């Protein structure tokens, strides 16, 4: 192999390493965001369930209207 070919291969490898590191950073950031959104979704689901449980306990269908 010629010296020029080795230099070309080393240059390509360096660029691929840089690209791989950049892609890894993007994937890591996306995973962190996904985890954050999953936690938010769980918290919202719990709040909705708690609110619906509170509504079922105070079912207005059994109460007399205030004008009686």
mmCIF file of the N, C-alpha and C atoms, coordinates in Angstrom:
data_MODEL
# 
_entry.id   MODEL 
# 
loop_
_atom_site.group_PDB 
_atom_site.id 
_atom_site.type_symbol 
_atom_site.label_atom_id 
_atom_site.label_alt_id 
_atom_site.label_comp_id 
_atom_site.label_asym_id 
_atom_site.label_entity_id 
_atom_site.label_seq_id 
_atom_site.pdbx_PDB_ins_code 
_atom_site.Cartn_x 
_atom_site.Cartn_y 
_atom_site.Cartn_z 
_atom_site.occupancy 
_atom_site.B_iso_or_equiv 
_atom_site.pdbx_formal_charge 
_atom_site.auth_seq_id 
_atom_site.auth_comp_id 
_atom_site.auth_asym_id 
_atom_site.auth_atom_id 
_atom_site.pdbx_PDB_model_num 
ATOM 1   N N  . UNK A 1 1  ? 0.847   -1.184 0.000  1.00 0.00 ? 1  UNK A N  1 
ATOM 2   C CA . UNK A 1 1  ? 0.000   0.000  0.000  1.00 0.00 ? 1  UNK A CA 1 
ATOM 3   C C  . UNK A 1 1  ? 0.887   1.240  0.000  1.00 0.00 ? 1  UNK A C  1 
ATOM 4   N N  . UNK A 1 2  ? 0.377   2.237  -0.643 1.00 0.00 ? 2  UNK A N  1 
ATOM 5   C CA . UNK A 1 2  ? 1.149   3.469  -0.715 1.00 0.00 ? 2  UNK A CA 1 
ATOM 6   C C  . UNK A 1 2  ? 0.892   4.330  0.517  1.00 0.00 ? 2  UNK A C  1 
ATOM 7   N N  . UNK A 1 3  ? 1.803   5.239  0.741  1.00 0.00 ? 3  UNK A N  1 
ATOM 8   C CA . UNK A 1 3  ? 1.695   6.157  1.871  1.00 0.00 ? 3  UNK A CA 1 
ATOM 9   C C  . UNK A 1 3  ? 0.431   7.013  1.753  1.00 0.00 ? 3  UNK A C  1 
ATOM 10  N N  . UNK A 1 4  ? 0.099   7.425  0.553  1.00 0.00 ? 4  UNK A N  1 
ATOM 11  C CA . UNK A 1 4  ? -1.081  8.249  0.309  1.00 0.00 ? 4  UNK A CA 1 
ATOM 12  C C  . UNK A 1 4  ? -2.361  7.506  0.687  1.00 0.00 ? 4  UNK A C  1 
ATOM 13  N N  . UNK A 1 5  ? -2.383  6.224  0.399  1.00 0.00 ? 5  UNK A N  1 
ATOM 14  C CA . UNK A 1 5  ? -3.563  5.427  0.728  1.00 0.00 ? 5  UNK A CA 1 
ATOM 15  C C  . UNK A 1 5  ? -3.723  5.276  2.242  1.00 0.00 ? 5  UNK A C  1 
ATOM 16  N N  . UNK A 1 6  ? -2.618  5.103  2.954  1.00 0.00 ? 6  UNK A N  1 
ATOM 17  C CA . UNK A 1 6  ? -2.677  5.015  4.416  1.00 0.00 ? 6  UNK A CA 1 
ATOM 18  C C  . UNK A 1 6  ? -3.187  6.324  5.018  1.00 0.00 ? 6  UNK A C  1 
ATOM 19  N N  . UNK A 1 7  ? -2.724  7.424  4.494  1.00 0.00 ? 7  UNK A N  1 
ATOM 20  C CA . UNK A 1 7  ? -3.161  8.727  4.983  1.00 0.00 ? 7  UNK A CA 1 
ATOM 21  C C  . UNK A 1 7  ? -4.660  8.891  4.736  1.00 0.00 ? 7  UNK A C  1 
ATOM 22  N N  . UNK A 1 8  ? -5.117  8.483  3.564  1.00 0.00 ? 8  UNK A N  1 
ATOM 23  C CA . UNK A 1 8  ? -6.545  8.568  3.240  1.00 0.00 ? 8  UNK A CA 1 
ATOM 24  C C  . UNK A 1 8  ? -7.371  7.717  4.195  1.00 0.00 ? 8  UNK A C  1 
ATOM 25  N N  . UNK A 1 9  ? -6.920  6.509  4.466  1.00 0.00 ? 9  UNK A N  1 
ATOM 26  C CA . UNK A 1 9  ? -7.650  5.631  5.388  1.00 0.00 ? 9  UNK A CA 1 
ATOM 27  C C  . UNK A 1 9  ? -7.658  6.193  6.807  1.00 0.00 ? 9  UNK A C  1 
ATOM 28  N N  . UNK A 1 10 ? -6.541  6.722  7.253  1.00 0.00 ? 10 UNK A N  1 
ATOM 29  C CA . UNK A 1 10 ? -6.478  7.311  8.587  1.00 0.00 ? 10 UNK A CA 1 
ATOM 30  C C  . UNK A 1 10 ? -7.393  8.532  8.694  1.00 0.00 ? 10 UNK A C  1 
ATOM 31  N N  . UNK A 1 11 ? -7.459  9.328  7.629  1.00 0.00 ? 11 UNK A N  1 
ATOM 32  C CA . UNK A 1 11 ? -8.333  10.495 7.615  1.00 0.00 ? 11 UNK A CA 1 
ATOM 33  C C  . UNK A 1 11 ? -9.791  10.067 7.694  1.00 0.00 ? 11 UNK A C  1 
ATOM 34  N N  . UNK A 1 12 ? -10.157 9.073  6.916  1.00 0.00 ? 12 UNK A N  1 
ATOM 35  C CA . UNK A 1 12 ? -11.533 8.569  6.954  1.00 0.00 ? 12 UNK A CA 1 
ATOM 36  C C  . UNK A 1 12 ? -11.880 8.018  8.335  1.00 0.00 ? 12 UNK A C  1 
ATOM 37  N N  . UNK A 1 13 ? -10.959 7.279  8.927  1.00 0.00 ? 13 UNK A N  1 
ATOM 38  C CA . UNK A 1 13 ? -11.196 6.706  10.249 1.00 0.00 ? 13 UNK A CA 1 
ATOM 39  C C  . UNK A 1 13 ? -11.389 7.809  11.281 1.00 0.00 ? 13 UNK A C  1 
ATOM 40  N N  . UNK A 1 14 ? -10.612 8.860  11.193 1.00 0.00 ? 14 UNK A N  1 
ATOM 41  C CA . UNK A 1 14 ? -10.733 9.980  12.128 1.00 0.00 ? 14 UNK A CA 1 
ATOM 42  C C  . UNK A 1 14 ? -12.096 10.648 11.991 1.00 0.00 ? 14 UNK A C  1 
ATOM 43  N N  . UNK A 1 15 ? -12.529 10.870 10.765 1.00 0.00 ? 15 UNK A N  1 
ATOM 44  C CA . UNK A 1 15 ? -13.840 11.481 10.544 1.00 0.00 ? 15 UNK A CA 1 
ATOM 45  C C  . UNK A 1 15 ? -14.969 10.569 11.030 1.00 0.00 ? 15 UNK A C  1 
ATOM 46  N N  . UNK A 1 16 ? -14.827 9.292  10.819 1.00 0.00 ? 16 UNK A N  1 
ATOM 47  C CA . UNK A 1 16 ? -15.853 8.351  11.283 1.00 0.00 ? 16 UNK A CA 1 
ATOM 48  C C  . UNK A 1 16 ? -15.896 8.302  12.803 1.00 0.00 ? 16 UNK A C  1 
ATOM 49  N N  . UNK A 1 17 ? -14.737 8.354  13.447 1.00 0.00 ? 17 UNK A N  1 
ATOM 50  C CA . UNK A 1 17 ? -14.714 8.392  14.911 1.00 0.00 ? 17 UNK A CA 1 
ATOM 51  C C  . UNK A 1 17 ? -15.411 9.640  15.440 1.00 0.00 ? 17 UNK A C  1 
ATOM 52  N N  . UNK A 1 18 ? -15.154 10.777 14.802 1.00 0.00 ? 18 UNK A N  1 
ATOM 53  C CA . UNK A 1 18 ? -15.790 12.026 15.213 1.00 0.00 ? 18 UNK A CA 1 
ATOM 54  C C  . UNK A 1 18 ? -17.303 11.946 15.026 1.00 0.00 ? 18 UNK A C  1 
ATOM 55  N N  . UNK A 1 19 ? -17.737 11.421 13.891 1.00 0.00 ? 19 UNK A N  1 
ATOM 56  C CA . UNK A 1 19 ? -19.164 11.284 13.627 1.00 0.00 ? 19 UNK A CA 1 
ATOM 57  C C  . UNK A 1 19 ? -19.818 10.328 14.626 1.00 0.00 ? 19 UNK A C  1 
ATOM 58  N N  . UNK A 1 20 ? -19.138 9.252  14.927 1.00 0.00 ? 20 UNK A N  1 
ATOM 59  C CA . UNK A 1 20 ? -19.673 8.291  15.892 1.00 0.00 ? 20 UNK A CA 1 
ATOM 60  C C  . UNK A 1 20 ? -19.834 8.933  17.265 1.00 0.00 ? 20 UNK A C  1 
ATOM 61  N N  . UNK A 1 21 ? -18.876 9.734  17.678 1.00 0.00 ? 21 UNK A N  1 
ATOM 62  C CA . UNK A 1 21 ? -18.983 10.422 18.970 1.00 0.00 ? 21 UNK A CA 1 
ATOM 63  C C  . UNK A 1 21 ? -20.128 11.425 18.974 1.00 0.00 ? 21 UNK A C  1 
ATOM 64  N N  . UNK A 1 22 ? -20.306 12.140 17.875 1.00 0.00 ? 22 UNK A N  1 
ATOM 65  C CA . UNK A 1 22 ? -21.414 13.088 17.785 1.00 0.00 ? 22 UNK A CA 1 
ATOM 66  C C  . UNK A 1 22 ? -22.765 12.365 17.828 1.00 0.00 ? 22 UNK A C  1 
ATOM 67  N N  . UNK A 1 23 ? -22.866 11.267 17.112 1.00 0.00 ? 23 UNK A N  1 
ATOM 68  C CA . UNK A 1 23 ? -24.111 10.498 17.126 1.00 0.00 ? 23 UNK A CA 1 
ATOM 69  C C  . UNK A 1 23 ? -24.385 9.916  18.510 1.00 0.00 ? 23 UNK A C  1 
ATOM 70  N N  . UNK A 1 24 ? -23.344 9.489  19.186 1.00 0.00 ? 24 UNK A N  1 
ATOM 71  C CA . UNK A 1 24 ? -23.507 8.965  20.533 1.00 0.00 ? 24 UNK A CA 1 
ATOM 72  C C  . UNK A 1 24 ? -24.036 10.051 21.474 1.00 0.00 ? 24 UNK A C  1 
ATOM 73  N N  . UNK A 1 25 ? -23.533 11.269 21.328 1.00 0.00 ? 25 UNK A N  1 
ATOM 74  C CA . UNK A 1 25 ? -24.017 12.378 22.150 1.00 0.00 ? 25 UNK A CA 1 
ATOM 75  C C  . UNK A 1 25 ? -25.496 12.649 21.888 1.00 0.00 ? 25 UNK A C  1 
ATOM 76  N N  . UNK A 1 26 ? -25.897 12.580 20.627 1.00 0.00 ? 26 UNK A N  1 
ATOM 77  C CA . UNK A 1 26 ? -27.303 12.814 20.275 1.00 0.00 ? 26 UNK A CA 1 
ATOM 78  C C  . UNK A 1 26 ? -28.188 11.721 20.868 1.00 0.00 ? 26 UNK A C  1 
ATOM 79  N N  . UNK A 1 27 ? -27.773 10.488 20.754 1.00 0.00 ? 27 UNK A N  1 
ATOM 80  C CA . UNK A 1 27 ? -28.565 9.376  21.285 1.00 0.00 ? 27 UNK A CA 1 
ATOM 81  C C  . UNK A 1 27 ? -28.664 9.466  22.803 1.00 0.00 ? 27 UNK A C  1 
ATOM 82  N N  . UNK A 1 28 ? -27.572 9.841  23.445 1.00 0.00 ? 28 UNK A N  1 
ATOM 83  C CA . UNK A 1 28 ? -27.580 9.985  24.899 1.00 0.00 ? 28 UNK A CA 1 
ATOM 84  C C  . UNK A 1 28 ? -28.545 11.090 25.333 1.00 0.00 ? 28 UNK A C  1 
ATOM 85  N N  . UNK A 1 29 ? -28.524 12.209 24.621 1.00 0.00 ? 29 UNK A N  1 
ATOM 86  C CA . UNK A 1 29 ? -29.443 13.306 24.946 1.00 0.00 ? 29 UNK A CA 1 
ATOM 87  C C  . UNK A 1 29 ? -30.890 12.894 24.704 1.00 0.00 ? 29 UNK A C  1 
ATOM 88  N N  . UNK A 1 30 ? -31.136 12.172 23.635 1.00 0.00 ? 30 UNK A N  1 
ATOM 89  C CA . UNK A 1 30 ? -32.496 11.712 23.354 1.00 0.00 ? 30 UNK A CA 1 
ATOM 90  C C  . UNK A 1 30 ? -32.980 10.749 24.429 1.00 0.00 ? 30 UNK A C  1 
ATOM 91  N N  . UNK A 1 31 ? -32.114 9.867  24.879 1.00 0.00 ? 31 UNK A N  1 
ATOM 92  C CA . UNK A 1 31 ? -32.507 8.916  25.920 1.00 0.00 ? 31 UNK A CA 1 
ATOM 93  C C  . UNK A 1 31 ? -32.841 9.646  27.218 1.00 0.00 ? 31 UNK A C  1 
ATOM 94  N N  . UNK A 1 32 ? -32.053 10.661 27.554 1.00 0.00 ? 32 UNK A N  1 
ATOM 95  C CA . UNK A 1 32 ? -32.339 11.436 28.756 1.00 0.00 ? 32 UNK A CA 1 
ATOM 96  C C  . UNK A 1 32 ? -33.693 12.133 28.636 1.00 0.00 ? 32 UNK A C  1 
ATOM 97  N N  . UNK A 1 33 ? -33.981 12.684 27.458 1.00 0.00 ? 33 UNK A N  1 
ATOM 98  C CA . UNK A 1 33 ? -35.271 13.355 27.246 1.00 0.00 ? 33 UNK A CA 1 
ATOM 99  C C  . UNK A 1 33 ? -36.425 12.362 27.316 1.00 0.00 ? 33 UNK A C  1 
ATOM 100 N N  . UNK A 1 34 ? -36.237 11.177 26.751 1.00 0.00 ? 34 UNK A N  1 
ATOM 101 C CA . UNK A 1 34 ? -37.276 10.144 26.803 1.00 0.00 ? 34 UNK A CA 1 
ATOM 102 C C  . UNK A 1 34 ? -37.566 9.763  28.254 1.00 0.00 ? 34 UNK A C  1 
ATOM 103 N N  . UNK A 1 35 ? -36.517 9.584  29.041 1.00 0.00 ? 35 UNK A N  1 
ATOM 104 C CA . UNK A 1 35 ? -36.712 9.229  30.448 1.00 0.00 ? 35 UNK A CA 1 
ATOM 105 C C  . UNK A 1 35 ? -37.451 10.340 31.194 1.00 0.00 ? 35 UNK A C  1 
ATOM 106 N N  . UNK A 1 36 ? -37.099 11.600 30.897 1.00 0.00 ? 36 UNK A N  1 
ATOM 107 C CA . UNK A 1 36 ? -37.771 12.727 31.523 1.00 0.00 ? 36 UNK A CA 1 
ATOM 108 C C  . UNK A 1 36 ? -39.249 12.745 31.147 1.00 0.00 ? 36 UNK A C  1 
ATOM 109 N N  . UNK A 1 37 ? -39.550 12.511 29.885 1.00 0.00 ? 37 UNK A N  1 
ATOM 110 C CA . UNK A 1 37 ? -40.941 12.511 29.434 1.00 0.00 ? 37 UNK A CA 1 
ATOM 111 C C  . UNK A 1 37 ? -41.727 11.335 30.022 1.00 0.00 ? 37 UNK A C  1 
ATOM 112 N N  . UNK A 1 38 ? -41.075 10.187 30.180 1.00 0.00 ? 38 UNK A N  1 
ATOM 113 C CA . UNK A 1 38 ? -41.753 9.043  30.800 1.00 0.00 ? 38 UNK A CA 1 
ATOM 114 C C  . UNK A 1 38 ? -42.114 9.354  32.250 1.00 0.00 ? 38 UNK A C  1 
ATOM 115 N N  . UNK A 1 39 ? -41.214 10.000 32.977 1.00 0.00 ? 39 UNK A N  1 
ATOM 116 C CA . UNK A 1 39 ? -41.501 10.367 34.361 1.00 0.00 ? 39 UNK A CA 1 
ATOM 117 C C  . UNK A 1 39 ? -42.653 11.373 34.424 1.00 0.00 ? 39 UNK A C  1 
ATOM 118 N N  . UNK A 1 40 ? -42.654 12.330 33.505 1.00 0.00 ? 40 UNK A N  1 
ATOM 119 C CA . UNK A 1 40 ? -43.736 13.306 33.450 1.00 0.00 ? 40 UNK A CA 1 
ATOM 120 C C  . UNK A 1 40 ? -45.065 12.627 33.141 1.00 0.00 ? 40 UNK A C  1 
ATOM 121 N N  . UNK A 1 41 ? -45.037 11.683 32.224 1.00 0.00 ? 41 UNK A N  1 
ATOM 122 C CA . UNK A 1 41 ? -46.256 10.955 31.867 1.00 0.00 ? 41 UNK A CA 1 
ATOM 123 C C  . UNK A 1 41 ? -46.778 10.157 33.061 1.00 0.00 ? 41 UNK A C  1 
ATOM 124 N N  . UNK A 1 42 ? -45.894 9.520  33.801 1.00 0.00 ? 42 UNK A N  1 
ATOM 125 C CA . UNK A 1 42 ? -46.311 8.772  34.994 1.00 0.00 ? 42 UNK A CA 1 
ATOM 126 C C  . UNK A 1 42 ? -46.937 9.697  36.025 1.00 0.00 ? 42 UNK A C  1 
ATOM 127 N N  . UNK A 1 43 ? -46.308 10.854 36.228 1.00 0.00 ? 43 UNK A N  1 
ATOM 128 C CA . UNK A 1 43 ? -46.835 11.801 37.212 1.00 0.00 ? 43 UNK A CA 1 
ATOM 129 C C  . UNK A 1 43 ? -48.207 12.312 36.789 1.00 0.00 ? 43 UNK A C  1 
ATOM 130 N N  . UNK A 1 44 ? -48.358 12.613 35.511 1.00 0.00 ? 44 UNK A N  1 
ATOM 131 C CA . UNK A 1 44 ? -49.664 13.081 35.030 1.00 0.00 ? 44 UNK A CA 1 
ATOM 132 C C  . UNK A 1 44 ? -50.726 11.995 35.135 1.00 0.00 ? 44 UNK A C  1 
ATOM 133 N N  . UNK A 1 45 ? -50.351 10.761 34.849 1.00 0.00 ? 45 UNK A N  1 
ATOM 134 C CA . UNK A 1 45 ? -51.295 9.648  34.964 1.00 0.00 ? 45 UNK A CA 1 
ATOM 135 C C  . UNK A 1 45 ? -51.751 9.491  36.415 1.00 0.00 ? 45 UNK A C  1 
ATOM 136 N N  . UNK A 1 46 ? -50.818 9.604  37.349 1.00 0.00 ? 46 UNK A N  1 
ATOM 137 C CA . UNK A 1 46 ? -51.177 9.501  38.764 1.00 0.00 ? 46 UNK A CA 1 
ATOM 138 C C  . UNK A 1 46 ? -52.104 10.634 39.182 1.00 0.00 ? 46 UNK A C  1 
ATOM 139 N N  . UNK A 1 47 ? -51.835 11.851 38.672 1.00 0.00 ? 47 UNK A N  1 
ATOM 140 C CA . UNK A 1 47 ? -52.692 12.986 39.023 1.00 0.00 ? 47 UNK A CA 1 
ATOM 141 C C  . UNK A 1 47 ? -54.097 12.814 38.466 1.00 0.00 ? 47 UNK A C  1 
ATOM 142 N N  . UNK A 1 48 ? -54.201 12.310 37.248 1.00 0.00 ? 48 UNK A N  1 
ATOM 143 C CA . UNK A 1 48 ? -55.513 12.095 36.645 1.00 0.00 ? 48 UNK A CA 1 
ATOM 144 C C  . UNK A 1 48 ? -56.269 11.013 37.410 1.00 0.00 ? 48 UNK A C  1 
ATOM 145 N N  . UNK A 1 49 ? -55.572 9.947  37.766 1.00 0.00 ? 49 UNK A N  1 
ATOM 146 C CA . UNK A 1 49 ? -56.231 8.876  38.537 1.00 0.00 ? 49 UNK A CA 1 
ATOM 147 C C  . UNK A 1 49 ? -56.693 9.395  39.894 1.00 0.00 ? 49 UNK A C  1 
ATOM 148 N N  . UNK A 1 50 ? -55.847 10.173 40.551 1.00 0.00 ? 50 UNK A N  1 
ATOM 149 C CA . UNK A 1 50 ? -56.219 10.716 41.858 1.00 0.00 ? 50 UNK A CA 1 
ATOM 150 C C  . UNK A 1 50 ? -57.413 11.655 41.726 1.00 0.00 ? 50 UNK A C  1 
ATOM 151 N N  . UNK A 1 51 ? -57.426 12.462 40.677 1.00 0.00 ? 51 UNK A N  1 
ATOM 152 C CA . UNK A 1 51 ? -58.549 13.381 40.473 1.00 0.00 ? 51 UNK A CA 1 
ATOM 153 C C  . UNK A 1 51 ? -59.830 12.614 40.167 1.00 0.00 ? 51 UNK A C  1 
ATOM 154 N N  . UNK A 1 52 ? -59.725 11.558 39.372 1.00 0.00 ? 52 UNK A N  1 
ATOM 155 C CA . UNK A 1 52 ? -60.933 10.793 39.053 1.00 0.00 ? 52 UNK A CA 1 
ATOM 156 C C  . UNK A 1 52 ? -61.419 10.005 40.262 1.00 0.00 ? 52 UNK A C  1 
ATOM 157 N N  . UNK A 1 53 ? -60.509 9.561  41.122 1.00 0.00 ? 53 UNK A N  1 
ATOM 158 C CA . UNK A 1 53 ? -60.922 8.891  42.354 1.00 0.00 ? 53 UNK A CA 1 
ATOM 159 C C  . UNK A 1 53 ? -61.649 9.867  43.266 1.00 0.00 ? 53 UNK A C  1 
ATOM 160 N N  . UNK A 1 54 ? -61.170 11.097 43.326 1.00 0.00 ? 54 UNK A N  1 
ATOM 161 C CA . UNK A 1 54 ? -61.814 12.123 44.152 1.00 0.00 ? 54 UNK A CA 1 
ATOM 162 C C  . UNK A 1 54 ? -63.193 12.478 43.637 1.00 0.00 ? 54 UNK A C  1 
ATOM 163 N N  . UNK A 1 55 ? -63.374 12.463 42.342 1.00 0.00 ? 55 UNK A N  1 
ATOM 164 C CA . UNK A 1 55 ? -64.689 12.768 41.774 1.00 0.00 ? 55 UNK A CA 1 
ATOM 165 C C  . UNK A 1 55 ? -65.685 11.657 42.047 1.00 0.00 ? 55 UNK A C  1 
ATOM 166 N N  . UNK A 1 56 ? -65.234 10.427 41.996 1.00 0.00 ? 56 UNK A N  1 
ATOM 167 C CA . UNK A 1 56 ? -66.162 9.321  42.209 1.00 0.00 ? 56 UNK A CA 1 
ATOM 168 C C  . UNK A 1 56 ? -66.631 9.251  43.659 1.00 0.00 ? 56 UNK A C  1 
ATOM 169 N N  . UNK A 1 57 ? -65.797 9.733  44.602 1.00 0.00 ? 57 UNK A N  1 
ATOM 170 C CA . UNK A 1 57 ? -66.201 9.738  45.999 1.00 0.00 ? 57 UNK A CA 1 
ATOM 171 C C  . UNK A 1 57 ? -67.275 10.783 46.252 1.00 0.00 ? 57 UNK A C  1 
ATOM 172 N N  . UNK A 1 58 ? -67.209 11.887 45.568 1.00 0.00 ? 58 UNK A N  1 
ATOM 173 C CA . UNK A 1 58 ? -68.178 12.971 45.730 1.00 0.00 ? 58 UNK A CA 1 
ATOM 174 C C  . UNK A 1 58 ? -69.113 12.986 44.533 1.00 0.00 ? 58 UNK A C  1 
ATOM 175 N N  . UNK A 1 59 ? -69.764 11.885 44.299 1.00 0.00 ? 59 UNK A N  1 
ATOM 176 C CA . UNK A 1 59 ? -70.640 11.760 43.129 1.00 0.00 ? 59 UNK A CA 1 
ATOM 177 C C  . UNK A 1 59 ? -71.830 12.697 43.292 1.00 0.00 ? 59 UNK A C  1 
ATOM 178 N N  . UNK A 1 60 ? -71.940 13.708 42.460 1.00 0.00 ? 60 UNK A N  1 
ATOM 179 C CA . UNK A 1 60 ? -73.053 14.659 42.598 1.00 0.00 ? 60 UNK A CA 1 
ATOM 180 C C  . UNK A 1 60 ? -74.395 14.064 42.194 1.00 0.00 ? 60 UNK A C  1 
ATOM 181 N N  . UNK A 1 61 ? -74.428 12.891 41.638 1.00 0.00 ? 61 UNK A N  1 
ATOM 182 C CA . UNK A 1 61 ? -75.689 12.267 41.262 1.00 0.00 ? 61 UNK A CA 1 
ATOM 183 C C  . UNK A 1 61 ? -76.534 11.890 42.459 1.00 0.00 ? 61 UNK A C  1 
ATOM 184 N N  . UNK A 1 62 ? -75.932 11.691 43.611 1.00 0.00 ? 62 UNK A N  1 
ATOM 185 C CA . UNK A 1 62 ? -76.658 11.302 44.822 1.00 0.00 ? 62 UNK A CA 1 
ATOM 186 C C  . UNK A 1 62 ? -77.047 12.493 45.694 1.00 0.00 ? 62 UNK A C  1 
ATOM 187 N N  . UNK A 1 63 ? -76.539 13.661 45.375 1.00 0.00 ? 63 UNK A N  1 
ATOM 188 C CA . UNK A 1 63 ? -76.821 14.822 46.194 1.00 0.00 ? 63 UNK A CA 1 
ATOM 189 C C  . UNK A 1 63 ? -78.052 15.568 45.656 1.00 0.00 ? 63 UNK A C  1 
ATOM 190 N N  . UNK A 1 64 ? -78.748 16.227 46.583 1.00 0.00 ? 64 UNK A N  1 
ATOM 191 C CA . UNK A 1 64 ? -79.851 17.052 46.159 1.00 0.00 ? 64 UNK A CA 1 
ATOM 192 C C  . UNK A 1 64 ? -79.306 18.386 45.708 1.00 0.00 ? 64 UNK A C  1 
ATOM 193 N N  . UNK A 1 65 ? -79.922 18.978 44.716 1.00 0.00 ? 65 UNK A N  1 
ATOM 194 C CA . UNK A 1 65 ? -79.470 20.285 44.244 1.00 0.00 ? 65 UNK A CA 1 
ATOM 195 C C  . UNK A 1 65 ? -79.614 21.320 45.365 1.00 0.00 ? 65 UNK A C  1 
ATOM 196 N N  . UNK A 1 66 ? -78.802 22.389 45.347 1.00 0.00 ? 66 UNK A N  1 
ATOM 197 C CA . UNK A 1 66 ? -78.830 23.369 46.431 1.00 0.00 ? 66 UNK A CA 1 
ATOM 198 C C  . UNK A 1 66 ? -80.122 24.166 46.543 1.00 0.00 ? 66 UNK A C  1 
ATOM 199 N N  . UNK A 1 67 ? -80.962 24.201 45.529 1.00 0.00 ? 67 UNK A N  1 
ATOM 200 C CA . UNK A 1 67 ? -82.209 24.983 45.614 1.00 0.00 ? 67 UNK A CA 1 
ATOM 201 C C  . UNK A 1 67 ? -83.345 24.231 46.317 1.00 0.00 ? 67 UNK A C  1 
ATOM 202 N N  . UNK A 1 68 ? -83.128 22.997 46.789 1.00 0.00 ? 68 UNK A N  1 
ATOM 203 C CA . UNK A 1 68 ? -84.172 22.269 47.516 1.00 0.00 ? 68 UNK A CA 1 
ATOM 204 C C  . UNK A 1 68 ? -84.089 22.510 48.981 1.00 0.00 ? 68 UNK A C  1 
# 
